[in-house]
Amino acid sequence: MTKLSVNINKIATLRNARGGNNPNVEKVALDCETFGAEGITVHPRPDERHIRYSDVYALRPLLKTEFNIEGYPSADFIDLVLKVKPHQVTLVPDAPDQITSNSGWDTKKNLEFLSDLMDRFGEAGVRTSIFVGTDIEMIEYAARAGADRVELYTEPYASAYKKNPEEAVAPFVEAAKAVRKLGMGLNAGHDLSLENLEFFHRNIPWLDEVSIGHALICDALYLGLKKTIGEYRKCLE
């Protein structure tokens, strides 16, 4: 079974918009677990405009499923991960002011930098994942850096899905085959939704994990969080 990790950043965004602690990020995370999610993802940014570093520390002892922290490996982020020791760290090449992740790493250009991080996180017992596109060379260099997994950046698939699903998923299938051949684990995320997730999973059934936030929280406004997580789980069965 492919695991569903719920990204709760949007819950924190809503809380921060008004101040106070409503909605309660910790309670929502625990509810997601109760409703069937196998993991929780957070993406703390330097300006803490959604998930705060304090949220990360608070969540770690509460969660019973896998905890995935993603973000750009700044000095503060590295320190956070090494102190919290989540199950997984996912490295993304985001600029500090970026609204959302919109590209994968150039793993060839950043090989030395990423290799050092893989060593540091690995020594701390944290599973590593590098955010990449479908370029096979970038996947190969992620393996060379020592990553345990890669996370495929799926926005191009989501954007092209309505026009031609088979054509949209084709490069991701080839990338996924390359990942499997290299012996790494495989995650995926960005703009996956109830509309396109089942088809993606059907074509790449050996996915280890999908990380979904924005679409899932939007669906929950209409369906409720429990039913929404159930519907996403169905897409992965």
Secondary structure, 3 states (H helix, E strand, C coil): CCEEEEECHHHHHHHHHHCCCCCCHHHHHHHHHHCCCCEEEECCCCCCCCCCHHHHHHHCCCCCCEEEEEECCCHHHHHHHHHHCCCEEEECCCCCCCCCCCCCCCCCCCHHHHHHHHHHHHHCCCEEEEEECCCHHHHHHHHHHCCCEEEEECHHHHHHHCCCHHHHHHHHHHHHHHHHHCCCEEEEECCCCCCCHHHHHHHCCCCCEEEECHHHHHHHHHHCHHHHHHHHHHHCC
